[in-house]
Amino acid sequence: MYAPLFSKLDHLLVETRNFWQFMPFAETPAAWEADHPALYQWLMALTDDEVAYYLSDSTALSEALRTWIPQADALTALTDVPALAHIERETPRGLDTGIPGRKWSQLQAFNGVLPALSLPWLEWCAGKGFLGRVLHATHQTPVVSLEWQQALCESGDEAAKKLGLDMTFVQGDAFSPDSEQYIQPQQHAVALHACGDLHVSLLQRVAAKQGQAVSISPCCYHLIRDKAYQPLSQGAKQSALQLSKHDLRLPLQETVTAGNRVRNLRFIEVSFRLGFDSLQRAVRAQDTYMPVPNVQKALLNDGFEAFCLWAAEQKGLTLPAGIDFAHWQQQGEMRFYWVERLELLRQLFRRPLEMWLVYDRACFMEEAGYQVTVGTFCDKPITPRNLLIHAEIVSPWTPTP
Ligand SMILES: C[S@@+](CC[C@H](N)C(=O)[O-])C[C@H]1O[C@@H](n2cnc3c(N)ncnc32)[C@H](O)[C@@H]1O
């Protein structure tokens, strides 16, 4: 059921990859001006207020960009996913003790869209088992919560005992073969915001053991052990797209307009980095980006020249005498302006790429014999990672004699 949707998205993302599959930092305005002159002019003419407006309105962004990217409307339409039907499930008083307000809303929303299958639960990468708490209290079936950090297991166990909940905490590594023992055929496995490979490992193990049901809300797609994305479904394996960790960060880069202080700090750091990059390209006579490690923020107060001397030392680069630092700082500031506009352009592809990754997971489960549902479990202010994949083995219907 999801394979045709995946295939359409895949086709459009492959066709448009020149517009999103790159590192804005490493791109120079000159190359874009040569390759896409009209789009370049439009982006460069945008005021900061217009950038903020398009960041806040993805439909307006898509409409504006369709002149140069005719696939924009189709891509945006393919990100339309239904909100899952929600059942309000009452929780006993005091269950939310120690749970931050926004997390509590996420838990209730997640629990509210799960079918009641009367199965025991497995909570994968459980943290303190907040979700397990809500699941047990509303469904009354036992919960096993697997978590890597011993301290979180202890804290969750203590709370469960106080609240009288049937929860068993297991300290374990989700990637270890040992953890497979916790996956049972008659079970509903869940993972709320388990990062990258962690939720993928759950899907793979549930599919291998033909567990009855699994519901996950994916996040942090870039937290993977391999260098590049390992496709799961047949469609993704055949795709021409190869996704680097940098590409996999795009779905999480929901650029919100920050306050003035944060914006100024970002302007200083990013323009210094870009200014140094332009300088090093000239010094080395090589037009390639050179990444510089994280910097102690205090160093930025010493100014652009001090930053360049530090960065050059980090990279073992000898700077010649007589550098016009003011010129390179200005170059950096110009490139900052450009990078912000390229980031705006990439926003058009943020949700489509996330849906490509989600449908890859959905198709993988369908190929393993599951009936799959994809939808949102809450509104974005509660969490921007609001997609849920539910997969369930639905027994074939047998007529009653
Ligand atoms: C983003 S938190 C989500 C926690 C919880 N599901 C929630 O939504 O509040 C991810 C959790 O995965 C745990 N984790 C990370 N690596 C793990 C591993 N290899 N095996 C088991 N748990 C792991 C972390 O310690 C952390 O508690």
The ligand as an SDF file (V2000), in Angstrom:
LIG
                    3D

 27 29  0  0  0  0  0  0  0  0999 V2000
   15.5740   10.0450   22.8860 C   0  0  0  0  0  0  0  0  0  0  0  0
   15.5790    8.9470   24.2710 S   0  0  0  0  0  0  0  0  0  0  0  0
   13.8990    8.4190   24.2370 C   0  0  0  0  0  0  0  0  0  0  0  0
   13.4550    7.9000   25.5770 C   0  0  0  0  0  0  0  0  0  0  0  0
   11.9760    7.5880   25.6850 C   0  0  0  0  0  0  0  0  0  0  0  0
   11.5320    6.6110   24.7210 N   0  0  0  0  0  0  0  0  0  0  0  0
   11.1680    8.8470   25.5780 C   0  0  0  0  0  0  0  0  0  0  0  0
   10.5470    9.1370   24.5640 O   0  0  0  0  0  0  0  0  0  0  0  0
   11.1600    9.5960   26.5560 O   0  0  0  0  0  0  0  0  0  0  0  0
   16.4630    7.5670   23.6660 C   0  0  0  0  0  0  0  0  0  0  0  0
   16.8120    6.5560   24.7470 C   0  0  0  0  0  0  0  0  0  0  0  0
   17.5140    5.4820   24.1270 O   0  0  0  0  0  0  0  0  0  0  0  0
   18.5140    5.0270   25.0270 C   0  0  0  0  0  0  0  0  0  0  0  0
   19.5250    4.2880   24.2740 N   0  0  0  0  0  0  0  0  0  0  0  0
   20.5220    4.7930   23.5210 C   0  0  0  0  0  0  0  0  0  0  0  0
   21.2650    3.8040   22.9910 N   0  0  0  0  0  0  0  0  0  0  0  0
   20.7180    2.6380   23.4090 C   0  0  0  0  0  0  0  0  0  0  0  0
   21.0420    1.2640   23.2020 C   0  0  0  0  0  0  0  0  0  0  0  0
   22.0650    0.9230   22.4180 N   0  0  0  0  0  0  0  0  0  0  0  0
   20.2580    0.3420   23.7650 N   0  0  0  0  0  0  0  0  0  0  0  0
   19.2070    0.6960   24.5490 C   0  0  0  0  0  0  0  0  0  0  0  0
   18.8510    1.9710   24.7880 N   0  0  0  0  0  0  0  0  0  0  0  0
   19.6030    2.9400   24.2290 C   0  0  0  0  0  0  0  0  0  0  0  0
   19.0320    6.3040   25.6440 C   0  0  0  0  0  0  0  0  0  0  0  0
   19.7260    6.0540   26.8530 O   0  0  0  0  0  0  0  0  0  0  0  0
   17.7310    7.0970   25.8330 C   0  0  0  0  0  0  0  0  0  0  0  0
   17.1740    6.8540   27.0850 O   0  0  0  0  0  0  0  0  0  0  0  0
  1  2  1  0
  2  3  1  0
  2 10  1  0
  3  4  1  0
  4  5  1  0
  5  6  1  0
  5  7  1  0
  7  8  2  0
  7  9  1  0
 10 11  1  0
 11 12  1  0
 11 26  1  0
 12 13  1  0
 13 14  1  0
 13 24  1  0
 14 15  1  0
 14 23  1  0
 15 16  2  0
 16 17  1  0
 17 18  1  0
 17 23  2  0
 18 19  1  0
 18 20  2  0
 20 21  1  0
 21 22  2  0
 22 23  1  0
 24 25  1  0
 24 26  1  0
 26 27  1  0
M  CHG  2   2   1   9  -1
M  END
$$$$
